[in-house]
Amino acid sequence: LMQRKKPEEGTMTLVFADKPLALRAIEIKDATNQTSRVELENVKFGGALEDKLFTFDDPRGNARRNR
């Protein structure tokens, strides 16, 4: 995946397995050509997640922001 008008800004690649179809990894390449890869293993569906997992605490002491 990339922006059509700005392909130089980087790409995101989704890696899938088949039988069964499943997302296995996400690879990000930024504008400096650095790559970060996250591999997914032992994925569990339907679990509950605590709201605090989606809260950003600014280390500079600014206000908290939920996403």
CHARMM internal coordinates of N, CA and C (Angstrom, degrees):
IC EDIT
DIST 1 N 1 CA 1.4337
DIST 1 CA 1 C 1.5257
ANGL 1 N 1 CA 1 C 107.98
DIST 1 C 2 N 1.3369
ANGL 1 CA 1 C 2 N 116.42
DIHE 1 N 1 CA 1 C 2 N 140.55
DIST 2 N 2 CA 1.4555
ANGL 1 C 2 N 2 CA 121.44
DIHE 1 CA 1 C 2 N 2 CA 175.88
DIST 2 CA 2 C 1.5185
ANGL 2 N 2 CA 2 C 109.08
DIHE 1 C 2 N 2 CA 2 C -159.66
DIST 2 C 3 N 1.3096
ANGL 2 CA 2 C 3 N 115.18
DIHE 2 N 2 CA 2 C 3 N 162.62
DIST 3 N 3 CA 1.4508
ANGL 2 C 3 N 3 CA 119.83
DIHE 2 CA 2 C 3 N 3 CA 175.87
DIST 3 CA 3 C 1.5252
ANGL 3 N 3 CA 3 C 108.48
DIHE 2 C 3 N 3 CA 3 C -77.57
DIST 3 C 4 N 1.2976
ANGL 3 CA 3 C 4 N 117.32
DIHE 3 N 3 CA 3 C 4 N 126.68
DIST 4 N 4 CA 1.4701
ANGL 3 C 4 N 4 CA 120.35
DIHE 3 CA 3 C 4 N 4 CA -178.82
DIST 4 CA 4 C 1.5228
ANGL 4 N 4 CA 4 C 112.20
DIHE 3 C 4 N 4 CA 4 C -59.54
DIST 4 C 5 N 1.3376
ANGL 4 CA 4 C 5 N 116.53
DIHE 4 N 4 CA 4 C 5 N -40.32
DIST 5 N 5 CA 1.4544
ANGL 4 C 5 N 5 CA 119.94
DIHE 4 CA 4 C 5 N 5 CA -176.58
DIST 5 CA 5 C 1.5216
ANGL 5 N 5 CA 5 C 113.26
DIHE 4 C 5 N 5 CA 5 C -84.55
DIST 5 C 6 N 1.3247
ANGL 5 CA 5 C 6 N 118.04
DIHE 5 N 5 CA 5 C 6 N -10.87
DIST 6 N 6 CA 1.4622
ANGL 5 C 6 N 6 CA 121.51
DIHE 5 CA 5 C 6 N 6 CA -178.35
DIST 6 CA 6 C 1.5323
ANGL 6 N 6 CA 6 C 111.38
DIHE 5 C 6 N 6 CA 6 C -141.55
DIST 6 C 7 N 1.3081
ANGL 6 CA 6 C 7 N 119.11
DIHE 6 N 6 CA 6 C 7 N 57.28
DIST 7 N 7 CA 1.4668
ANGL 6 C 7 N 7 CA 120.13
DIHE 6 CA 6 C 7 N 7 CA -176.72
DIST 7 CA 7 C 1.5291
ANGL 7 N 7 CA 7 C 112.99
DIHE 6 C 7 N 7 CA 7 C -64.20
DIST 7 C 8 N 1.3287
ANGL 7 CA 7 C 8 N 116.89
DIHE 7 N 7 CA 7 C 8 N -21.59
DIST 8 N 8 CA 1.4673
ANGL 7 C 8 N 8 CA 120.42
DIHE 7 CA 7 C 8 N 8 CA -179.57
DIST 8 CA 8 C 1.5320
ANGL 8 N 8 CA 8 C 112.49
DIHE 7 C 8 N 8 CA 8 C -71.11
DIST 8 C 9 N 1.3206
ANGL 8 CA 8 C 9 N 117.33
DIHE 8 N 8 CA 8 C 9 N -12.16
DIST 9 N 9 CA 1.4619
ANGL 8 C 9 N 9 CA 120.48
DIHE 8 CA 8 C 9 N 9 CA -179.52
DIST 9 CA 9 C 1.5215
ANGL 9 N 9 CA 9 C 113.12
DIHE 8 C 9 N 9 CA 9 C -79.45
DIST 9 C 10 N 1.3152
ANGL 9 CA 9 C 10 N 117.90
DIHE 9 N 9 CA 9 C 10 N -9.39
DIST 10 N 10 CA 1.4598
ANGL 9 C 10 N 10 CA 119.91
DIHE 9 CA 9 C 10 N 10 CA 176.07
DIST 10 CA 10 C 1.5138
ANGL 10 N 10 CA 10 C 113.07
DIHE 9 C 10 N 10 CA 10 C 129.02
DIST 10 C 11 N 1.3269
ANGL 10 CA 10 C 11 N 113.93
DIHE 10 N 10 CA 10 C 11 N 178.46
DIST 11 N 11 CA 1.4598
ANGL 10 C 11 N 11 CA 121.20
DIHE 10 CA 10 C 11 N 11 CA -177.84
DIST 11 CA 11 C 1.5290
ANGL 11 N 11 CA 11 C 110.28
DIHE 10 C 11 N 11 CA 11 C -140.05
DIST 11 C 12 N 1.3243
ANGL 11 CA 11 C 12 N 115.00
DIHE 11 N 11 CA 11 C 12 N 159.96
DIST 12 N 12 CA 1.4515
ANGL 11 C 12 N 12 CA 121.76
DIHE 11 CA 11 C 12 N 12 CA 171.48
DIST 12 CA 12 C 1.5286
ANGL 12 N 12 CA 12 C 106.65
DIHE 11 C 12 N 12 CA 12 C -128.92
DIST 12 C 13 N 1.3095
ANGL 12 CA 12 C 13 N 116.35
DIHE 12 N 12 CA 12 C 13 N 128.57
DIST 13 N 13 CA 1.4576
ANGL 12 C 13 N 13 CA 121.64
DIHE 12 CA 12 C 13 N 13 CA 179.82
DIST 13 CA 13 C 1.5259
ANGL 13 N 13 CA 13 C 108.81
DIHE 12 C 13 N 13 CA 13 C -115.57
DIST 13 C 14 N 1.3181
ANGL 13 CA 13 C 14 N 116.35
DIHE 13 N 13 CA 13 C 14 N 129.54
DIST 14 N 14 CA 1.4584
ANGL 13 C 14 N 14 CA 122.33
DIHE 13 CA 13 C 14 N 14 CA 175.19
DIST 14 CA 14 C 1.5171
ANGL 14 N 14 CA 14 C 107.80
DIHE 13 C 14 N 14 CA 14 C -101.62
DIST 14 C 15 N 1.3256
ANGL 14 CA 14 C 15 N 116.99
DIHE 14 N 14 CA 14 C 15 N 127.47
DIST 15 N 15 CA 1.4642
ANGL 14 C 15 N 15 CA 122.38
DIHE 14 CA 14 C 15 N 15 CA -177.79
DIST 15 CA 15 C 1.5232
ANGL 15 N 15 CA 15 C 108.00
DIHE 14 C 15 N 15 CA 15 C -107.54
DIST 15 C 16 N 1.3299
ANGL 15 CA 15 C 16 N 116.19
DIHE 15 N 15 CA 15 C 16 N 123.35
DIST 16 N 16 CA 1.4609
ANGL 15 C 16 N 16 CA 121.83
DIHE 15 CA 15 C 16 N 16 CA -177.88
DIST 16 CA 16 C 1.5142
ANGL 16 N 16 CA 16 C 111.13
DIHE 15 C 16 N 16 CA 16 C -114.86
DIST 16 C 17 N 1.3294
ANGL 16 CA 16 C 17 N 115.72
DIHE 16 N 16 CA 16 C 17 N 151.25
DIST 17 N 17 CA 1.4554
ANGL 16 C 17 N 17 CA 122.93
DIHE 16 CA 16 C 17 N 17 CA 168.42
DIST 17 CA 17 C 1.5239
ANGL 17 N 17 CA 17 C 106.73
DIHE 16 C 17 N 17 CA 17 C -104.96
DIST 17 C 18 N 1.3161
ANGL 17 CA 17 C 18 N 115.54
DIHE 17 N 17 CA 17 C 18 N 158.29
DIST 18 N 18 CA 1.4643
ANGL 17 C 18 N 18 CA 117.49
DIHE 17 CA 17 C 18 N 18 CA 175.20
DIST 18 CA 18 C 1.5221
ANGL 18 N 18 CA 18 C 109.32
DIHE 17 C 18 N 18 CA 18 C -117.41
DIST 18 C 19 N 1.2971
ANGL 18 CA 18 C 19 N 116.18
DIHE 18 N 18 CA 18 C 19 N 161.97
DIST 19 N 19 CA 1.4734
ANGL 18 C 19 N 19 CA 124.54
DIHE 18 CA 18 C 19 N 19 CA 178.36
DIST 19 CA 19 C 1.5197
ANGL 19 N 19 CA 19 C 111.84
DIHE 18 C 19 N 19 CA 19 C 54.85
DIST 19 C 20 N 1.3002
ANGL 19 CA 19 C 20 N 121.10
DIHE 19 N 19 CA 19 C 20 N 68.37
DIST 20 N 20 CA 1.4517
ANGL 19 C 20 N 20 CA 127.00
DIHE 19 CA 19 C 20 N 20 CA 0.99
DIST 20 CA 20 C 1.5287
ANGL 20 N 20 CA 20 C 111.17
DIHE 19 C 20 N 20 CA 20 C -88.51
DIST 20 C 21 N 1.3275
ANGL 20 CA 20 C 21 N 114.95
DIHE 20 N 20 CA 20 C 21 N 156.17
DIST 21 N 21 CA 1.4506
ANGL 20 C 21 N 21 CA 121.03
DIHE 20 CA 20 C 21 N 21 CA 177.24
DIST 21 CA 21 C 1.5306
ANGL 21 N 21 CA 21 C 108.70
DIHE 20 C 21 N 21 CA 21 C -63.64
DIST 21 C 22 N 1.3387
ANGL 21 CA 21 C 22 N 116.33
DIHE 21 N 21 CA 21 C 22 N 124.98
DIST 22 N 22 CA 1.4646
ANGL 21 C 22 N 22 CA 120.05
DIHE 21 CA 21 C 22 N 22 CA -178.68
DIST 22 CA 22 C 1.5223
ANGL 22 N 22 CA 22 C 109.85
DIHE 21 C 22 N 22 CA 22 C -156.27
DIST 22 C 23 N 1.3083
ANGL 22 CA 22 C 23 N 115.51
DIHE 22 N 22 CA 22 C 23 N 143.23
DIST 23 N 23 CA 1.4577
ANGL 22 C 23 N 23 CA 120.97
DIHE 22 CA 22 C 23 N 23 CA 174.38
DIST 23 CA 23 C 1.5233
ANGL 23 N 23 CA 23 C 108.06
DIHE 22 C 23 N 23 CA 23 C -73.14
DIST 23 C 24 N 1.3302
ANGL 23 CA 23 C 24 N 117.42
DIHE 23 N 23 CA 23 C 24 N 126.20
DIST 24 N 24 CA 1.4621
ANGL 23 C 24 N 24 CA 122.28
DIHE 23 CA 23 C 24 N 24 CA -176.78
DIST 24 CA 24 C 1.5196
ANGL 24 N 24 CA 24 C 113.65
DIHE 23 C 24 N 24 CA 24 C -109.89
DIST 24 C 25 N 1.3377
ANGL 24 CA 24 C 25 N 117.63
DIHE 24 N 24 CA 24 C 25 N -29.21
DIST 25 N 25 CA 1.4665
ANGL 24 C 25 N 25 CA 119.59
DIHE 24 CA 24 C 25 N 25 CA -178.04
DIST 25 CA 25 C 1.5211
ANGL 25 N 25 CA 25 C 110.14
DIHE 24 C 25 N 25 CA 25 C -159.96
DIST 25 C 26 N 1.3267
ANGL 25 CA 25 C 26 N 114.54
DIHE 25 N 25 CA 25 C 26 N 156.91
DIST 26 N 26 CA 1.4600
ANGL 25 C 26 N 26 CA 122.72
DIHE 25 CA 25 C 26 N 26 CA 174.04
DIST 26 CA 26 C 1.5304
ANGL 26 N 26 CA 26 C 106.24
DIHE 25 C 26 N 26 CA 26 C -127.20
DIST 26 C 27 N 1.3200
ANGL 26 CA 26 C 27 N 116.10
DIHE 26 N 26 CA 26 C 27 N 127.40
DIST 27 N 27 CA 1.4605
ANGL 26 C 27 N 27 CA 120.91
DIHE 26 CA 26 C 27 N 27 CA -178.86
DIST 27 CA 27 C 1.5210
ANGL 27 N 27 CA 27 C 108.86
DIHE 26 C 27 N 27 CA 27 C -121.24
DIST 27 C 28 N 1.3417
ANGL 27 CA 27 C 28 N 116.75
DIHE 27 N 27 CA 27 C 28 N 127.03
DIST 28 N 28 CA 1.4595
ANGL 27 C 28 N 28 CA 122.96
DIHE 27 CA 27 C 28 N 28 CA -179.34
DIST 28 CA 28 C 1.5258
ANGL 28 N 28 CA 28 C 108.53
DIHE 27 C 28 N 28 CA 28 C -114.89
DIST 28 C 29 N 1.3353
ANGL 28 CA 28 C 29 N 116.54
DIHE 28 N 28 CA 28 C 29 N 127.94
DIST 29 N 29 CA 1.4613
ANGL 28 C 29 N 29 CA 121.62
DIHE 28 CA 28 C 29 N 29 CA 173.34
DIST 29 CA 29 C 1.5212
ANGL 29 N 29 CA 29 C 106.66
DIHE 28 C 29 N 29 CA 29 C -116.69
DIST 29 C 30 N 1.3526
ANGL 29 CA 29 C 30 N 116.41
DIHE 29 N 29 CA 29 C 30 N 121.69
DIST 30 N 30 CA 1.4613
ANGL 29 C 30 N 30 CA 119.79
DIHE 29 CA 29 C 30 N 30 CA -175.28
DIST 30 CA 30 C 1.5299
ANGL 30 N 30 CA 30 C 111.71
DIHE 29 C 30 N 30 CA 30 C -90.59
DIST 30 C 31 N 1.3261
ANGL 30 CA 30 C 31 N 115.66
DIHE 30 N 30 CA 30 C 31 N -176.53
DIST 31 N 31 CA 1.4710
ANGL 30 C 31 N 31 CA 121.54
DIHE 30 CA 30 C 31 N 31 CA -176.12
DIST 31 CA 31 C 1.5193
ANGL 31 N 31 CA 31 C 112.84
DIHE 30 C 31 N 31 CA 31 C -64.62
DIST 31 C 32 N 1.3324
ANGL 31 CA 31 C 32 N 117.75
DIHE 31 N 31 CA 31 C 32 N -19.71
DIST 32 N 32 CA 1.4733
ANGL 31 C 32 N 32 CA 120.77
DIHE 31 CA 31 C 32 N 32 CA 178.50
DIST 32 CA 32 C 1.5279
ANGL 32 N 32 CA 32 C 111.63
DIHE 31 C 32 N 32 CA 32 C -94.61
DIST 32 C 33 N 1.3294
ANGL 32 CA 32 C 33 N 116.01
DIHE 32 N 32 CA 32 C 33 N 8.30
DIST 33 N 33 CA 1.4633
ANGL 32 C 33 N 33 CA 123.85
DIHE 32 CA 32 C 33 N 33 CA 178.84
DIST 33 CA 33 C 1.5386
ANGL 33 N 33 CA 33 C 113.00
DIHE 32 C 33 N 33 CA 33 C 72.21
DIST 33 C 34 N 1.3271
ANGL 33 CA 33 C 34 N 117.01
DIHE 33 N 33 CA 33 C 34 N 17.96
DIST 34 N 34 CA 1.4637
ANGL 33 C 34 N 34 CA 121.55
DIHE 33 CA 33 C 34 N 34 CA 174.82
DIST 34 CA 34 C 1.5240
ANGL 34 N 34 CA 34 C 108.36
DIHE 33 C 34 N 34 CA 34 C -82.95
DIST 34 C 35 N 1.3117
ANGL 34 CA 34 C 35 N 116.77
DIHE 34 N 34 CA 34 C 35 N 140.74
DIST 35 N 35 CA 1.4544
ANGL 34 C 35 N 35 CA 121.34
DIHE 34 CA 34 C 35 N 35 CA -177.00
DIST 35 CA 35 C 1.5239
ANGL 35 N 35 CA 35 C 111.05
DIHE 34 C 35 N 35 CA 35 C -116.37
DIST 35 C 36 N 1.3256
ANGL 35 CA 35 C 36 N 115.62
DIHE 35 N 35 CA 35 C 36 N 135.67
DIST 36 N 36 CA 1.4627
ANGL 35 C 36 N 36 CA 123.03
DIHE 35 CA 35 C 36 N 36 CA 172.48
DIST 36 CA 36 C 1.5209
ANGL 36 N 36 CA 36 C 106.62
DIHE 35 C 36 N 36 CA 36 C -122.06
DIST 36 C 37 N 1.3193
ANGL 36 CA 36 C 37 N 116.20
DIHE 36 N 36 CA 36 C 37 N 136.29
DIST 37 N 37 CA 1.4664
ANGL 36 C 37 N 37 CA 120.67
DIHE 36 CA 36 C 37 N 37 CA -178.37
DIST 37 CA 37 C 1.5240
ANGL 37 N 37 CA 37 C 108.98
DIHE 36 C 37 N 37 CA 37 C -130.76
DIST 37 C 38 N 1.3314
ANGL 37 CA 37 C 38 N 115.38
DIHE 37 N 37 CA 37 C 38 N 131.96
DIST 38 N 38 CA 1.4571
ANGL 37 C 38 N 38 CA 122.18
DIHE 37 CA 37 C 38 N 38 CA 175.39
DIST 38 CA 38 C 1.5189
ANGL 38 N 38 CA 38 C 107.04
DIHE 37 C 38 N 38 CA 38 C -116.76
DIST 38 C 39 N 1.3267
ANGL 38 CA 38 C 39 N 116.21
DIHE 38 N 38 CA 38 C 39 N 120.92
DIST 39 N 39 CA 1.4623
ANGL 38 C 39 N 39 CA 120.83
DIHE 38 CA 38 C 39 N 39 CA 178.36
DIST 39 CA 39 C 1.5163
ANGL 39 N 39 CA 39 C 109.05
DIHE 38 C 39 N 39 CA 39 C -102.52
DIST 39 C 40 N 1.3187
ANGL 39 CA 39 C 40 N 115.98
DIHE 39 N 39 CA 39 C 40 N 138.38
DIST 40 N 40 CA 1.4612
ANGL 39 C 40 N 40 CA 122.16
DIHE 39 CA 39 C 40 N 40 CA -177.96
DIST 40 CA 40 C 1.5219
ANGL 40 N 40 CA 40 C 109.40
DIHE 39 C 40 N 40 CA 40 C -103.42
DIST 40 C 41 N 1.3370
ANGL 40 CA 40 C 41 N 115.81
DIHE 40 N 40 CA 40 C 41 N 126.65
DIST 41 N 41 CA 1.4630
ANGL 40 C 41 N 41 CA 121.67
DIHE 40 CA 40 C 41 N 41 CA 178.54
DIST 41 CA 41 C 1.5198
ANGL 41 N 41 CA 41 C 109.36
DIHE 40 C 41 N 41 CA 41 C -135.12
DIST 41 C 42 N 1.3054
ANGL 41 CA 41 C 42 N 117.25
DIHE 41 N 41 CA 41 C 42 N 150.08
DIST 42 N 42 CA 1.4658
ANGL 41 C 42 N 42 CA 122.79
DIHE 41 CA 41 C 42 N 42 CA 177.72
DIST 42 CA 42 C 1.5282
ANGL 42 N 42 CA 42 C 111.63
DIHE 41 C 42 N 42 CA 42 C 50.46
DIST 42 C 43 N 1.3108
ANGL 42 CA 42 C 43 N 116.50
DIHE 42 N 42 CA 42 C 43 N 47.22
DIST 43 N 43 CA 1.4603
ANGL 42 C 43 N 43 CA 122.06
DIHE 42 CA 42 C 43 N 43 CA -178.34
DIST 43 CA 43 C 1.5251
ANGL 43 N 43 CA 43 C 109.46
DIHE 42 C 43 N 43 CA 43 C -69.59
DIST 43 C 44 N 1.3368
ANGL 43 CA 43 C 44 N 115.46
DIHE 43 N 43 CA 43 C 44 N 134.11
DIST 44 N 44 CA 1.4634
ANGL 43 C 44 N 44 CA 121.19
DIHE 43 CA 43 C 44 N 44 CA 177.34
DIST 44 CA 44 C 1.5178
ANGL 44 N 44 CA 44 C 108.00
DIHE 43 C 44 N 44 CA 44 C -120.40
DIST 44 C 45 N 1.3161
ANGL 44 CA 44 C 45 N 116.76
DIHE 44 N 44 CA 44 C 45 N 137.55
DIST 45 N 45 CA 1.4606
ANGL 44 C 45 N 45 CA 122.73
DIHE 44 CA 44 C 45 N 45 CA -177.31
DIST 45 CA 45 C 1.5176
ANGL 45 N 45 CA 45 C 110.61
DIHE 44 C 45 N 45 CA 45 C -109.61
DIST 45 C 46 N 1.3366
ANGL 45 CA 45 C 46 N 115.65
DIHE 45 N 45 CA 45 C 46 N 151.16
DIST 46 N 46 CA 1.4519
ANGL 45 C 46 N 46 CA 121.17
DIHE 45 CA 45 C 46 N 46 CA 172.32
DIST 46 CA 46 C 1.5140
ANGL 46 N 46 CA 46 C 115.14
DIHE 45 C 46 N 46 CA 46 C 84.16
DIST 46 C 47 N 1.3176
ANGL 46 CA 46 C 47 N 118.87
DIHE 46 N 46 CA 46 C 47 N 4.60
DIST 47 N 47 CA 1.4575
ANGL 46 C 47 N 47 CA 120.86
DIHE 46 CA 46 C 47 N 47 CA -179.89
DIST 47 CA 47 C 1.5212
ANGL 47 N 47 CA 47 C 111.75
DIHE 46 C 47 N 47 CA 47 C -78.76
DIST 47 C 48 N 1.3104
ANGL 47 CA 47 C 48 N 115.81
DIHE 47 N 47 CA 47 C 48 N 162.20
DIST 48 N 48 CA 1.4660
ANGL 47 C 48 N 48 CA 121.71
DIHE 47 CA 47 C 48 N 48 CA 177.79
DIST 48 CA 48 C 1.5255
ANGL 48 N 48 CA 48 C 109.54
DIHE 47 C 48 N 48 CA 48 C -89.98
DIST 48 C 49 N 1.3228
ANGL 48 CA 48 C 49 N 116.53
DIHE 48 N 48 CA 48 C 49 N 140.62
DIST 49 N 49 CA 1.4575
ANGL 48 C 49 N 49 CA 122.34
DIHE 48 CA 48 C 49 N 49 CA 176.82
DIST 49 CA 49 C 1.5170
ANGL 49 N 49 CA 49 C 108.87
DIHE 48 C 49 N 49 CA 49 C -118.44
DIST 49 C 50 N 1.3180
ANGL 49 CA 49 C 50 N 115.89
DIHE 49 N 49 CA 49 C 50 N 137.60
DIST 50 N 50 CA 1.4628
ANGL 49 C 50 N 50 CA 120.27
DIHE 49 CA 49 C 50 N 50 CA 179.27
DIST 50 CA 50 C 1.5163
ANGL 50 N 50 CA 50 C 110.57
DIHE 49 C 50 N 50 CA 50 C -72.78
DIST 50 C 51 N 1.3358
ANGL 50 CA 50 C 51 N 116.99
DIHE 50 N 50 CA 50 C 51 N 142.30
DIST 51 N 51 CA 1.4630
ANGL 50 C 51 N 51 CA 122.00
DIHE 50 CA 50 C 51 N 51 CA 179.88
DIST 51 CA 51 C 1.5223
ANGL 51 N 51 CA 51 C 112.08
DIHE 50 C 51 N 51 CA 51 C -57.36
DIST 51 C 52 N 1.3314
ANGL 51 CA 51 C 52 N 118.44
DIHE 51 N 51 CA 51 C 52 N -32.11
DIST 52 N 52 CA 1.4670
ANGL 51 C 52 N 52 CA 120.63
DIHE 51 CA 51 C 52 N 52 CA -176.54
DIST 52 CA 52 C 1.5386
ANGL 52 N 52 CA 52 C 112.35
DIHE 51 C 52 N 52 CA 52 C -64.87
DIST 52 C 53 N 1.3166
ANGL 52 CA 52 C 53 N 117.49
DIHE 52 N 52 CA 52 C 53 N -16.31
DIST 53 N 53 CA 1.4627
ANGL 52 C 53 N 53 CA 120.20
DIHE 52 CA 52 C 53 N 53 CA 176.19
DIST 53 CA 53 C 1.5190
ANGL 53 N 53 CA 53 C 111.75
DIHE 52 C 53 N 53 CA 53 C -67.72
DIST 53 C 54 N 1.3436
ANGL 53 CA 53 C 54 N 116.76
DIHE 53 N 53 CA 53 C 54 N -19.69
DIST 54 N 54 CA 1.4532
ANGL 53 C 54 N 54 CA 121.65
DIHE 53 CA 53 C 54 N 54 CA -177.17
DIST 54 CA 54 C 1.5294
ANGL 54 N 54 CA 54 C 112.10
DIHE 53 C 54 N 54 CA 54 C -111.46
DIST 54 C 55 N 1.3248
ANGL 54 CA 54 C 55 N 116.17
DIHE 54 N 54 CA 54 C 55 N 23.71
DIST 55 N 55 CA 1.4620
ANGL 54 C 55 N 55 CA 122.32
DIHE 54 CA 54 C 55 N 55 CA 178.66
DIST 55 CA 55 C 1.5188
ANGL 55 N 55 CA 55 C 109.15
DIHE 54 C 55 N 55 CA 55 C -109.60
DIST 55 C 56 N 1.3216
ANGL 55 CA 55 C 56 N 115.92
DIHE 55 N 55 CA 55 C 56 N 131.51
DIST 56 N 56 CA 1.4643
ANGL 55 C 56 N 56 CA 121.52
DIHE 55 CA 55 C 56 N 56 CA 178.20
DIST 56 CA 56 C 1.5198
ANGL 56 N 56 CA 56 C 108.91
DIHE 55 C 56 N 56 CA 56 C -101.12
DIST 56 C 57 N 1.3268
ANGL 56 CA 56 C 57 N 116.70
DIHE 56 N 56 CA 56 C 57 N 121.95
DIST 57 N 57 CA 1.4564
ANGL 56 C 57 N 57 CA 122.26
DIHE 56 CA 56 C 57 N 57 CA 174.79
DIST 57 CA 57 C 1.5233
ANGL 57 N 57 CA 57 C 107.46
DIHE 56 C 57 N 57 CA 57 C -102.44
DIST 57 C 58 N 1.3081
ANGL 57 CA 57 C 58 N 116.31
DIHE 57 N 57 CA 57 C 58 N 108.63
DIST 58 N 58 CA 1.4577
ANGL 57 C 58 N 58 CA 122.03
DIHE 57 CA 57 C 58 N 58 CA -177.98
DIST 58 CA 58 C 1.5332
ANGL 58 N 58 CA 58 C 109.25
DIHE 57 C 58 N 58 CA 58 C -67.86
DIST 58 C 59 N 1.3317
ANGL 58 CA 58 C 59 N 117.73
DIHE 58 N 58 CA 58 C 59 N 119.67
DIST 59 N 59 CA 1.4654
ANGL 58 C 59 N 59 CA 120.43
DIHE 58 CA 58 C 59 N 59 CA -178.32
DIST 59 CA 59 C 1.5293
ANGL 59 N 59 CA 59 C 112.90
DIHE 58 C 59 N 59 CA 59 C -65.27
DIST 59 C 60 N 1.3278
ANGL 59 CA 59 C 60 N 118.00
DIHE 59 N 59 CA 59 C 60 N -14.17
DIST 60 N 60 CA 1.4659
ANGL 59 C 60 N 60 CA 121.65
DIHE 59 CA 59 C 60 N 60 CA 178.51
DIST 60 CA 60 C 1.5219
ANGL 60 N 60 CA 60 C 111.54
DIHE 59 C 60 N 60 CA 60 C -84.49
DIST 60 C 61 N 1.3303
ANGL 60 CA 60 C 61 N 117.47
DIHE 60 N 60 CA 60 C 61 N -1.00
DIST 61 N 61 CA 1.4486
ANGL 60 C 61 N 61 CA 121.10
DIHE 60 CA 60 C 61 N 61 CA 177.66
DIST 61 CA 61 C 1.5213
ANGL 61 N 61 CA 61 C 114.64
DIHE 60 C 61 N 61 CA 61 C 88.95
DIST 61 C 62 N 1.3204
ANGL 61 CA 61 C 62 N 117.45
DIHE 61 N 61 CA 61 C 62 N 6.58
DIST 62 N 62 CA 1.4694
ANGL 61 C 62 N 62 CA 119.81
DIHE 61 CA 61 C 62 N 62 CA 177.08
DIST 62 CA 62 C 1.5243
ANGL 62 N 62 CA 62 C 109.66
DIHE 61 C 62 N 62 CA 62 C -72.00
DIST 62 C 63 N 1.2954
ANGL 62 CA 62 C 63 N 116.40
DIHE 62 N 62 CA 62 C 63 N 171.17
DIST 63 N 63 CA 1.4596
ANGL 62 C 63 N 63 CA 122.19
DIHE 62 CA 62 C 63 N 63 CA -176.58
DIST 63 CA 63 C 1.5248
ANGL 63 N 63 CA 63 C 111.69
DIHE 62 C 63 N 63 CA 63 C -59.09
DIST 63 C 64 N 1.3308
ANGL 63 CA 63 C 64 N 114.60
DIHE 63 N 63 CA 63 C 64 N 149.80
DIST 64 N 64 CA 1.4696
ANGL 63 C 64 N 64 CA 121.24
DIHE 63 CA 63 C 64 N 64 CA 175.88
DIST 64 CA 64 C 1.5091
ANGL 64 N 64 CA 64 C 109.09
DIHE 63 C 64 N 64 CA 64 C -73.72
DIST 64 C 65 N 1.3163
ANGL 64 CA 64 C 65 N 115.08
DIHE 64 N 64 CA 64 C 65 N 149.88
DIST 65 N 65 CA 1.4626
ANGL 64 C 65 N 65 CA 119.89
DIHE 64 CA 64 C 65 N 65 CA 179.11
DIST 65 CA 65 C 1.4989
ANGL 65 N 65 CA 65 C 109.09
DIHE 64 C 65 N 65 CA 65 C -137.10
DIST 65 C 66 N 1.3296
ANGL 65 CA 65 C 66 N 117.11
DIHE 65 N 65 CA 65 C 66 N 126.42
DIST 66 N 66 CA 1.4677
ANGL 65 C 66 N 66 CA 121.79
DIHE 65 CA 65 C 66 N 66 CA 176.17
DIST 66 CA 66 C 1.5014
ANGL 66 N 66 CA 66 C 109.33
DIHE 65 C 66 N 66 CA 66 C -91.52
DIST 66 C 67 N 1.3054
ANGL 66 CA 66 C 67 N 116.96
DIHE 66 N 66 CA 66 C 67 N 145.50
DIST 67 N 67 CA 1.4536
ANGL 66 C 67 N 67 CA 122.62
DIHE 66 CA 66 C 67 N 67 CA 178.11
DIST 67 CA 67 C 1.4919
ANGL 67 N 67 CA 67 C 108.87
DIHE 66 C 67 N 67 CA 67 C -119.99
END
COOR INIT
IC SEED 1 N 1 CA 1 C
IC BUILD
